[in-house]
Amino acid sequence: MLDGPDQGSDTLLEVNNIEVIYNHVILVLKGVSLKVPKGGITSLLGGNGAGKTTTLKAISGLLRSERGEITKGSISYRGERLTGEDPAAQVKAGIIQVMEGRHCFEHLTVEENLLTGAYTRRDGRGATEADLQMVYDYFPRLKERRKSQAGYTSGGEQQMVAIGRALMSRPETILLDEPSMGLAPQLVEQIFGIVKRLNEEQGVTFLLAEQNTNVALRFAHYGYILESGRIVMDGPAAELRENPDVKEFYLGMSEEGRKSFRDVRSYRRRKRWLA
Ligand SMILES: Nc1ncnc2c1ncn2[C@@H]1O[C@H](COP(=O)(O)OP(=O)(O)OP(=O)(O)O)[C@@H](O)[C@H]1O
């Protein structure tokens, strides 16, 4: 059911052929389209500078603050067009972005950080308190550290705070940017394991941007591969994992080591943008 956008699943978020330009001149996304089904974990893969963060920011409405602009295409959520100009409207619609690099309020405690995530809610203290407990159930480490100043917690704990804070807004969809960044492999597994549980137990839909193709394709249902601002391949995660090109270029399972698709003449991937 959650195999992907073409399997008849309920599409929650749809990005339709968007082009993004920074500072009026730097063309970064060159017609990106993707679908995120309700209740799925969809991953957006690609190397440095491929355009993953830009895609997430286009969805969450955070481009403007970076002098970025969607100049073509459209984004819709539950069938309604998002204007991409007001992050608060996206949060209200149920979408929240967890930024790359954690971004905690360093001088606040872990618990105060988590509570800032609930500031848009109007359903009372009881509900907020219950969700705080829910976050602590998923991240027992944060409960232990709840009175610590966030700036003095470890990278892994800060990543947990960032995800926990997003959960406090009771989102339907979390845009998670590079959760593995700078974390030891064991911690990456732990964070992804929690993402999977949140997806299965709380029904949270995820769109996650990752350079770590290996871990992302093990936990996601569907993947899109982005290169230089274009989607060059997509498919159910299990199929991508077995795809010889993905294996060679992204999973490093080749004797020659990792390469970019662009460096190879006889690649077999679909070159959609030439079609
Ligand atoms: N605010 C900005 N102004 C100008 N160019 C930008 C801005 N933000 C990103 N870019 C450029 O857009 C391109 C895509 O960047 P983006 O951060 O979306 O890629 P990414 O796939 O998320 O990479 P990374 O994993 O390194 O964050 C890069 O070439 C980057 O230099």
The ligand as an SDF file (V2000), in Angstrom:
LIG
                    3D

 31 33  0  0  0  0  0  0  0  0999 V2000
   20.2970   30.9130    0.1830 N   0  0  0  0  0  0  0  0  0  0  0  0
   20.9320   30.5110   -0.9190 C   0  0  0  0  0  0  0  0  0  0  0  0
   21.3870   31.4150   -1.8200 N   0  0  0  0  0  0  0  0  0  0  0  0
   22.0270   31.0030   -2.9340 C   0  0  0  0  0  0  0  0  0  0  0  0
   22.2510   29.7130   -3.2570 N   0  0  0  0  0  0  0  0  0  0  0  0
   21.8430   28.7860   -2.3980 C   0  0  0  0  0  0  0  0  0  0  0  0
   21.1560   29.1310   -1.1860 C   0  0  0  0  0  0  0  0  0  0  0  0
   20.8630   27.9780   -0.5360 N   0  0  0  0  0  0  0  0  0  0  0  0
   21.3360   26.9760   -1.3030 C   0  0  0  0  0  0  0  0  0  0  0  0
   21.9170   27.4530   -2.4150 N   0  0  0  0  0  0  0  0  0  0  0  0
   22.5320   26.6560   -3.4860 C   0  0  0  0  0  0  0  0  0  0  0  0
   21.5460   25.7870   -3.9810 O   0  0  0  0  0  0  0  0  0  0  0  0
   22.1100   24.5070   -4.2930 C   0  0  0  0  0  0  0  0  0  0  0  0
   21.3040   23.4430   -3.6010 C   0  0  0  0  0  0  0  0  0  0  0  0
   21.4720   23.5720   -2.2080 O   0  0  0  0  0  0  0  0  0  0  0  0
   20.6760   22.6890   -1.1490 P   0  0  0  0  0  0  0  0  0  0  0  0
   21.0990   23.1360    0.2080 O   0  0  0  0  0  0  0  0  0  0  0  0
   19.2410   22.6940   -1.4900 O   0  0  0  0  0  0  0  0  0  0  0  0
   21.2650   21.2390   -1.4590 O   0  0  0  0  0  0  0  0  0  0  0  0
   21.2400   19.9240   -0.5980 P   0  0  0  0  0  0  0  0  0  0  0  0
   20.9500   18.8250   -1.5500 O   0  0  0  0  0  0  0  0  0  0  0  0
   20.3490   20.0820    0.5560 O   0  0  0  0  0  0  0  0  0  0  0  0
   22.7310   19.7930   -0.1310 O   0  0  0  0  0  0  0  0  0  0  0  0
   23.3470   19.6170    1.3300 P   0  0  0  0  0  0  0  0  0  0  0  0
   23.1500   18.1760    1.6710 O   0  0  0  0  0  0  0  0  0  0  0  0
   24.7700   19.9640    1.1130 O   0  0  0  0  0  0  0  0  0  0  0  0
   22.6190   20.5490    2.2390 O   0  0  0  0  0  0  0  0  0  0  0  0
   23.5570   24.5700   -3.8760 C   0  0  0  0  0  0  0  0  0  0  0  0
   24.3200   24.7990   -5.0340 O   0  0  0  0  0  0  0  0  0  0  0  0
   23.6180   25.7500   -2.9450 C   0  0  0  0  0  0  0  0  0  0  0  0
   24.8660   26.3800   -3.0250 O   0  0  0  0  0  0  0  0  0  0  0  0
  1  2  1  0
  2  3  1  0
  2  7  2  0
  3  4  2  0
  4  5  1  0
  5  6  2  0
  6  7  1  0
  6 10  1  0
  7  8  1  0
  8  9  2  0
  9 10  1  0
 10 11  1  0
 11 12  1  0
 11 30  1  0
 12 13  1  0
 13 14  1  0
 13 28  1  0
 14 15  1  0
 15 16  1  0
 16 17  2  0
 16 18  1  0
 16 19  1  0
 19 20  1  0
 20 21  2  0
 20 22  1  0
 20 23  1  0
 23 24  1  0
 24 25  2  0
 24 26  1  0
 24 27  1  0
 28 29  1  0
 28 30  1  0
 30 31  1  0
M  END
$$$$
